[in-house]
Amino acid sequence: MARFVFFLLLIANVAFGAWLYQSETRPRAAPPAEINRDAMKIVSVTEPAKAQAEAIAAKKLAEALRGSACVDFGVKPADGSRAQISFAAMNLGDRLNTRNVEDFTRFAVSLPAQKDKRAAETLVANIKKAGVKDVSILGDNSISLGVFSSDEASKKAAADIQGKAGSLVKDLQVTPRNAQLKEVVYTVKEPDMNMIARLTIMQRDFEGSTLKAVTCPVAPVAAATVAPPADSGSAVATPASAPAKK
């Protein structure tokens, strides 16, 4: 009996030892991947003082726009598509109007086309004699008197030319050229305070955007249709035909 118990305990110890061995050598589950702390970046943190100032400014703007008939929300050309998506989500329908604001980078001072090249050459020669130096004939026999980078500079040059050769440049004109898209403007009609608050918050998503009260654009007036006179029911007399001559 004692021998049987001995062998039973021996088997139990061997089994327990085998279990311990397997538990130690069994591959453990891989620990969760550690987040690369160096790859984590803070996108932005607004200082409390700055955040408070922005909130106060937004509140003042919203109060100033209260009761506006229309407001303009202007964004940079690069943000036009993104702003369009934001406004489309508002479902404003005919209360929303969109327009592009262009800016010109060149202003041409010129005279209209002359009747032929000879006439243009004669006029150019006379203008140069009057003391104007920057004069040239263009392909259509119009006369260029200079191209300038600003409207102010072109008007100043035009005044100087008129002072030197006024009788020769009566048809002088300043024409803006090289139009560049400056701003995309979304006009919202009859905005309530919820809409105004939404627009002031939306400004944070569009750097350099503007929000201001404006006069509502005038809708084109449809041509009046003159209705035909109502039928009064009275018979209309027709002249009797003359009797046929026999």
C-alpha positions as CSV (number, residue, x, y, z in Angstrom):
1,M,0.0,0.0,0.0
2,A,2.8,2.4,0.9
3,R,4.5,1.6,-2.4
4,F,1.3,2.4,-4.3
5,V,1.0,5.8,-2.6
6,F,4.6,6.5,-3.3
7,F,4.2,5.9,-7.0
8,L,1.0,7.9,-7.1
9,L,2.7,10.9,-5.5
10,L,5.6,10.5,-7.9
11,I,3.3,10.6,-10.9
12,A,1.5,13.7,-9.5
13,N,4.9,15.5,-9.0
14,V,6.0,14.6,-12.5
15,A,2.7,15.9,-14.0
16,F,2.9,19.1,-11.9
17,G,6.5,19.6,-13.0
18,A,5.6,19.2,-16.7
19,W,2.8,21.7,-16.3
20,L,5.2,24.3,-14.8
21,Y,7.7,23.7,-17.6
22,Q,5.1,24.2,-20.3
23,S,3.8,27.4,-18.7
24,E,7.3,28.9,-18.5
25,T,8.3,27.9,-22.1
26,R,5.0,28.7,-23.8
27,P,5.3,31.9,-25.9
28,R,3.6,34.8,-24.3
29,A,1.2,37.1,-26.1
30,A,2.9,40.1,-27.6
31,P,2.4,43.3,-25.6
32,P,0.4,46.1,-27.2
33,A,2.6,48.3,-29.5
34,E,3.8,51.3,-27.7
35,I,2.8,54.7,-29.1
36,N,5.8,56.5,-30.5
37,R,5.8,59.5,-28.3
38,D,8.3,61.4,-30.6
39,A,5.8,61.1,-33.5
40,M,3.0,62.8,-31.5
41,K,2.7,66.5,-32.1
42,I,0.4,69.1,-30.7
43,V,-1.4,70.8,-33.5
44,S,-2.2,74.0,-31.8
45,V,-2.9,75.4,-28.3
46,T,-4.6,78.7,-28.0
47,E,-3.4,80.7,-25.1
48,P,-6.3,81.5,-22.6
49,A,-5.8,85.3,-23.0
50,K,-5.9,85.0,-26.8
51,A,-8.9,82.7,-26.8
52,Q,-10.8,85.1,-24.5
53,A,-9.9,88.1,-26.7
54,E,-11.2,86.2,-29.8
55,A,-14.4,85.3,-28.0
56,I,-15.0,88.9,-27.0
57,A,-14.3,90.1,-30.5
58,A,-16.7,87.6,-32.0
59,K,-19.4,88.6,-29.5
60,K,-19.0,92.3,-30.4
61,L,-19.1,91.5,-34.1
62,A,-22.2,89.4,-33.7
63,E,-23.9,92.2,-31.7
64,A,-22.9,94.8,-34.4
65,L,-24.4,92.6,-37.1
66,R,-27.7,92.1,-35.3
67,G,-30.6,93.1,-37.5
68,S,-28.6,93.4,-40.7
69,A,-30.6,93.0,-43.9
70,C,-27.6,91.2,-45.5
71,V,-24.1,90.2,-44.5
72,D,-21.1,89.5,-46.6
73,F,-18.7,86.6,-45.8
74,G,-15.6,86.9,-47.9
75,V,-12.8,84.3,-48.2
76,K,-9.6,84.0,-50.1
77,P,-9.8,82.4,-53.6
78,A,-8.0,79.3,-52.4
79,D,-10.7,78.7,-49.7
80,G,-13.7,79.3,-52.1
81,S,-14.5,75.6,-52.7
82,R,-14.3,74.7,-49.0
83,A,-16.5,77.7,-48.1
84,Q,-19.0,76.7,-50.8
85,I,-19.4,73.2,-49.2
86,S,-20.0,74.9,-45.8
87,F,-22.7,77.2,-47.2
88,A,-24.3,74.4,-49.2
89,A,-24.8,72.5,-45.9
90,M,-26.8,75.5,-44.6
91,N,-29.6,75.1,-47.2
92,L,-30.1,78.8,-47.6
93,G,-31.7,78.6,-51.0
94,D,-32.3,82.0,-52.7
95,R,-31.1,83.7,-49.5
96,L,-27.5,83.1,-50.5
97,N,-25.8,84.9,-53.3
98,T,-22.2,84.3,-54.5
99,R,-19.9,86.7,-56.4
100,N,-16.2,87.0,-57.3
101,V,-14.3,90.1,-56.5
102,E,-11.5,90.8,-59.0
103,D,-8.5,93.0,-58.7
104,F,-6.5,94.4,-61.6
105,T,-2.7,94.5,-61.7
106,R,-2.1,96.5,-64.8
107,F,-3.7,99.8,-66.1
108,A,-3.1,100.8,-69.7
109,V,-3.2,104.4,-70.9
110,S,-4.1,104.6,-74.6
111,L,-5.9,106.2,-77.5
112,P,-8.4,104.3,-79.6
113,A,-7.6,102.9,-83.0
114,Q,-6.9,105.4,-85.8
115,K,-8.4,105.1,-89.2
116,D,-5.1,103.7,-90.6
117,K,-1.4,103.3,-89.8
118,R,-0.4,106.5,-91.5
119,A,-2.9,108.5,-89.3
120,A,-1.5,106.7,-86.2
121,E,2.1,107.5,-87.2
122,T,1.2,111.1,-87.7
123,L,-0.5,111.4,-84.3
124,V,2.4,109.6,-82.5
125,A,4.9,112.0,-84.1
126,N,2.9,115.0,-82.9
127,I,2.5,113.6,-79.4
128,K,6.2,113.0,-79.1
129,K,6.9,116.6,-80.3
130,A,4.6,117.7,-77.4
131,G,7.1,116.1,-74.9
132,V,5.4,112.7,-74.3
133,K,8.1,110.0,-74.7
134,D,6.4,106.6,-74.0
135,V,4.2,106.4,-77.1
136,S,3.8,103.4,-79.5
137,I,1.5,102.1,-82.1
138,L,-0.3,98.8,-81.5
139,G,-1.4,96.2,-84.0
140,D,-4.9,97.6,-84.4
141,N,-3.5,101.1,-85.0
142,S,-4.5,102.1,-81.4
143,I,-1.8,104.1,-79.5
144,S,-0.3,103.0,-76.3
145,L,0.8,105.7,-73.8
146,G,2.1,103.3,-71.1
147,V,1.1,100.5,-68.8
148,F,1.1,101.0,-65.1
149,S,0.9,98.8,-62.0
150,S,-1.7,100.8,-60.2
151,D,-4.8,102.8,-61.0
152,E,-3.3,105.8,-59.2
153,A,-0.1,105.8,-61.3
154,S,-2.1,105.4,-64.5
155,K,-4.3,108.4,-63.7
156,K,-1.3,110.5,-62.8
157,A,0.4,109.6,-66.1
158,A,-2.8,110.4,-68.0
159,A,-3.1,113.8,-66.3
160,D,0.6,114.5,-67.2
161,I,0.0,113.6,-70.9
162,Q,-3.1,115.7,-71.1
163,G,-1.2,118.6,-69.7
164,K,1.5,118.3,-72.4
165,A,-0.7,117.3,-75.4
166,G,-4.3,118.0,-74.4
167,S,-5.5,118.8,-77.9
168,L,-4.1,115.6,-79.3
169,V,-5.3,113.2,-76.7
170,K,-8.9,114.1,-76.3
171,D,-9.9,110.4,-76.5
172,L,-7.4,109.3,-73.8
173,Q,-8.6,106.4,-71.8
174,V,-7.4,104.3,-68.8
175,T,-8.2,100.6,-69.1
176,P,-7.7,98.1,-66.3
177,R,-6.1,94.8,-67.4
178,N,-4.8,91.5,-66.1
179,A,-7.8,90.7,-63.8
180,Q,-6.9,88.5,-60.8
181,L,-9.5,86.9,-58.5
182,K,-9.1,88.7,-55.2
183,E,-12.0,87.3,-53.0
184,V,-15.0,85.1,-53.1
185,V,-18.0,86.7,-51.3
186,Y,-21.1,84.9,-50.0
187,T,-24.0,87.2,-49.2
188,V,-26.6,86.0,-46.8
189,K,-30.0,87.7,-46.8
190,E,-31.9,88.3,-43.6
191,P,-29.6,86.4,-41.2
192,D,-31.0,85.8,-37.7
193,M,-28.8,85.8,-34.6
194,N,-28.2,82.0,-34.9
195,M,-26.9,82.4,-38.4
196,I,-24.7,85.4,-37.4
197,A,-23.3,83.5,-34.5
198,R,-22.6,80.5,-36.8
199,L,-20.8,82.8,-39.3
200,T,-18.6,84.4,-36.6
201,I,-17.5,81.0,-35.4
202,M,-17.0,79.8,-39.0
203,Q,-14.5,82.6,-39.5
204,R,-12.0,80.7,-37.4
205,D,-11.8,78.0,-40.1
206,F,-11.0,80.5,-42.9
207,E,-7.9,82.6,-42.3
208,G,-8.2,86.2,-43.5
209,S,-12.0,85.9,-44.0
210,T,-14.2,89.0,-43.5
211,L,-17.7,89.3,-42.2
212,K,-19.6,92.6,-42.5
213,A,-23.1,94.1,-42.9
214,V,-23.9,95.3,-46.4
215,T,-26.8,96.6,-48.5
216,C,-28.7,93.7,-50.0
217,P,-28.1,93.3,-53.8
218,V,-30.9,94.5,-55.9
219,A,-32.7,91.7,-57.7
220,P,-33.2,92.3,-61.5
221,V,-36.7,93.6,-62.1
222,A,-38.7,91.4,-64.4
223,A,-40.3,93.1,-67.4
224,A,-43.9,94.0,-66.8
225,T,-46.4,92.0,-68.8
226,V,-49.4,93.9,-70.1
227,A,-52.5,91.7,-69.7
228,P,-55.0,91.8,-72.6
229,P,-58.2,93.7,-71.7
230,A,-60.9,91.6,-70.2
231,D,-63.7,90.6,-72.5
232,S,-66.6,93.0,-71.6
233,G,-69.1,90.9,-73.5
234,S,-70.1,93.7,-75.7
235,A,-70.3,93.0,-79.4
236,V,-67.7,94.7,-81.6
237,A,-69.3,96.4,-84.6
238,T,-67.7,95.7,-87.9
239,P,-68.1,97.9,-90.8
240,A,-70.7,96.6,-93.3
241,S,-69.3,95.6,-96.6
242,A,-70.1,97.8,-99.5
243,P,-72.7,96.4,-101.9
244,A,-71.2,94.8,-104.9
245,K,-71.5,96.8,-108.0
246,K,-73.6,95.3,-110.7
